[in-house]
Amino acid sequence: MQKILITGGAGFVGRRFCKRFLDQGAEVHCVDPVAEFTGGIDPDGGWPLFNPRDYDNFKFYQQDCRQWFKEHGDDDFDYVFHLAAMVGGRAMIENHPLAVADDLSIDAEYWQWAEKAKPSKTACFSSSAAYPIGRQRAEGYELLTEDMIAFDDDIGMPDMSYGWAKLTCEYLARLAYEKHGLKSACYRPFSGYGEDQDDSYPFPSICKRAMAHKGEDTLTVWGTGDQMRDFIYIEDCVDGVLQSIDKIDDGDALNLSTGIYTSFKQFARIAAEECGYEPEVIGLSDKPAGVFARGGDTAKQKEFGFEYNVSFRDGIRKALNLYQTV
Ligand SMILES: NC(=O)c1ccc[n+]([C@@H]2O[C@H](COP(=O)([O-])OP(=O)(O)OC[C@H]3O[C@@H](n4cnc5c(N)ncnc54)[C@H](O)[C@@H]3O)[C@@H](O)[C@H]2O)c1
């Protein structure tokens, strides 16, 4: 039986990994304090898409992983999915940079623990926020390729303390391999979305607003609404990780992206169309919007045999169907 550790396992991404491995019969150790202002959900109330307490192979520790690392020295984990992070939506990243900087300590303590516990493989969740913001401006942007972060040459300024922490985690992953032989792969998800994502993220909030204003002439979105993101369905992200994790050992990074830019205005229009109306979409320029255009090149993912499966319109439809039933 495989033994899996998922830090931040009660969060949006973590719940999906828990489900995959619980269904396979693996022993899943999920460590998560269900931190305020994150997407974490207490398993005791059941999770939106399944109840982990239905599985005997689910072991939950409601605690900060840094404390858990001090108390557990298990040296027989087959895989660790290191997802624990103070993330929140854009407002959290912009307005609470020092709270988000906790990620520096979470990641440092992860690698210090790993040096002793020696898990067979770590999947480390970095982020597209690690990429240089200078390549994501309205006056000049391009699809981001993995080699645009070159630790031996040029790394560029990442997005706030969040991106900085992710960059540092990737650097530690490389050092952990070079100095201690610890095997890992670093993933840079772009805008992962799904039905059960926390409402502080644009995906559920735009879908729910499109539903709530059905039939009206206008619909509003954050920022100017022209800012563009690369939306990828969260199950596709999980597939991308599981298809590539055994092929990367040295902490090398892989995007999880579709290579398609969608502006918030386009997104809102699709959501409204799926609700059956065609409003004028207007940007509220006083809300945080982040970088102008963030999209991830897909060539390296294809080399690893991974391509996204769910189109953005289909993903929106899935979410609207679920929201209509609750
Ligand atoms: N969702 C995306 O599209 C996306 C994009 C880029 C990167 N990521 C990364 O993927 C990971 C998961 O993100 P998510 O979307 O599931 O966010 P989330 O907020 O839903 O989940 C993060 C989880 O980490 C937990 N956590 C916070 N501090 C912790 C600590 N000290 N110890 C243990 N757990 C702790 C939170 O309680 C929460 O359950 C994060 O590392 C995030 O940076 C996600």
Boltz pocket constraint, residues with backbone or C-beta under 6 A from the ligand:
constraints:
  - pocket:
      binder: B
      contacts: [[A, 7], [A, 8], [A, 9], [A, 10], [A, 11], [A, 12], [A, 13], [A, 14], [A, 31], [A, 32], [A, 33], [A, 34], [A, 35], [A, 36], [A, 37], [A, 38], [A, 39], [A, 40], [A, 41], [A, 63], [A, 64], [A, 65], [A, 66], [A, 82], [A, 83], [A, 84], [A, 85], [A, 86], [A, 87], [A, 88], [A, 106], [A, 125], [A, 126], [A, 127], [A, 128], [A, 187], [A, 188], [A, 189], [A, 190], [A, 191], [A, 192], [A, 193], [A, 198]]
      max_distance: 6.0
